[in-house]
Amino acid sequence: VLELNRAELHRSVADPVLGSVSFLNEVMSRYPDAISFAPGAPNLVHLGDFDISRLTERYVAHLEADRGLSDAQARRLLYEYGPSRGLINDLVARALRADHGIDVPDDAVVITVGAQEAMLLTLRALFSSPADLLGVVTPSFPGITGAARLLDIGIVPIREDADGLDIGALLERCRSVRSGGQRIRALYVAPDFANPSGTLLSLDRRRALLDVAEHEDLLLLEDNVYGFTALPGNRLPTLKALDRGDRVVYLGSFAKICLPGARVGFAVADQRVRDADGTSRILADELAALKTMTTVNTSPLCQAVIGGMLLEHGGSLSLLGEVKASVYQRNLSSLLDALDRRLAGPGAAPGSLVTWNRPGGGFFVRLKLTVPADEKLLDISASEFGVLWTPMAPFHLDGSGREEIRLSCSYLDPEQIEEGVVRLAAFIRSLAG
Ligand SMILES: Cc1ncc(COP(=O)(O)O)c(C=O)c1O
């Protein structure tokens, strides 16, 4: 039997994040009755009247009315290979224009297999030299660091504070990297309720970040997967909407706002790319070309379902997100309220000095224990107290965060959240004792 040597495989297979994800899955399967604050999965409560046929028919009717196709032509579009750039680009571009003030031509949008593929394609296109490094806010979403490792792209962690990315730290890293003969080519940032930290970048910091991008010649990869969970009236403009210098590539996903099973996301890349002969195309053209070498095209059937969903909500991402946002806001309030009552109130664990942040949206709360939150502790929490959470250390790129855990409230209902916090409080009390 041929045995391959793991050490000879690409180093991305040994990404420590992969190990922590499989450990978490394994613990969840060993303790099926535990309440799990671990998965950052969307709540499917909204999908009560989800009907694939109805949504597909809605999209087929749109193709007939909008593009003048016959019924047979419209259906063929869904059954065949499709354009690598996508089918629903016009709907997405229209929604971004109306809802977010992101005014780009339809062909600047590339429909991808989740935001994850949008990240992979964008990184592949932008990074061509070992001297080009990716700045990443730490703690960070493992999908972006994993994609960078897959492509052998060097990562520069950038610190954040309670209000998100630390602009001073970014400037300092840009300069120190440059003095070492390299450069930060692009920075990945999730300004709206980042995963895992829940931070929200203020309007001033958004503007300051765009200024830094201009002065330091950076591109910004803006991940806005959780922006829709903000309370109406509390939404801040995206970096892309504020961008006057074509610095931002915008990464979107329908996984949390619709459903993850469709695997539909997108990149908005309207930057001009100049050729040696003086002609130019847009970056989205290059991403679409690369996509023919990864997934060929995003499933037209899945795009039709998502397109149908958008159309059923007046073509608006905001309307699509509003109903869902109320569930996530309710869950987040339930979680923060239960933590206040059970961990900080009169019945709080004696001597427990745990602290947590208070995000205004998103799926996650970050809680700091007084002891290292490692896999051994997670096992005790699951087996003795019936509650699961995610250790934060693997999200940190600088070795910090060892005592932190991430609590996700998206997938649970308020009763489960309350019971989960009761169990968590008992677990935390046991640490103090
Ligand atoms: C910040 C962030 N970006 C992107 C994604 C992935 O999006 P998709 O499922 O569309 O690939 C996630 C999923 O957890 C996420 O948390």
The ligand as an SDF file (V2000), in Angstrom:
LIG
                    3D

 16 16  0  0  0  0  0  0  0  0999 V2000
  -16.7190   36.6270    8.3090 C   0  0  0  0  0  0  0  0  0  0  0  0
  -17.1620   35.5480    7.3860 C   0  0  0  0  0  0  0  0  0  0  0  0
  -16.9120   35.6680    6.0750 N   0  0  0  0  0  0  0  0  0  0  0  0
  -17.2870   34.7140    5.2080 C   0  0  0  0  0  0  0  0  0  0  0  0
  -17.9240   33.5700    5.6380 C   0  0  0  0  0  0  0  0  0  0  0  0
  -18.2310   32.4680    4.6420 C   0  0  0  0  0  0  0  0  0  0  0  0
  -19.1960   32.8020    3.7660 O   0  0  0  0  0  0  0  0  0  0  0  0
  -19.6970   31.7100    2.7000 P   0  0  0  0  0  0  0  0  0  0  0  0
  -20.4580   30.6660    3.4390 O   0  0  0  0  0  0  0  0  0  0  0  0
  -20.5290   32.5100    1.7640 O   0  0  0  0  0  0  0  0  0  0  0  0
  -18.4940   31.1470    2.0350 O   0  0  0  0  0  0  0  0  0  0  0  0
  -18.2180   33.4010    6.9800 C   0  0  0  0  0  0  0  0  0  0  0  0
  -18.8830   32.1620    7.4390 C   0  0  0  0  0  0  0  0  0  0  0  0
  -18.8550   31.7810    8.5650 O   0  0  0  0  0  0  0  0  0  0  0  0
  -17.8170   34.4180    7.8820 C   0  0  0  0  0  0  0  0  0  0  0  0
  -18.0260   34.3000    9.2060 O   0  0  0  0  0  0  0  0  0  0  0  0
  1  2  1  0
  2  3  1  0
  2 15  2  0
  3  4  2  0
  4  5  1  0
  5  6  1  0
  5 12  2  0
  6  7  1  0
  7  8  1  0
  8  9  2  0
  8 10  1  0
  8 11  1  0
 12 13  1  0
 12 15  1  0
 13 14  2  0
 15 16  1  0
M  END
$$$$
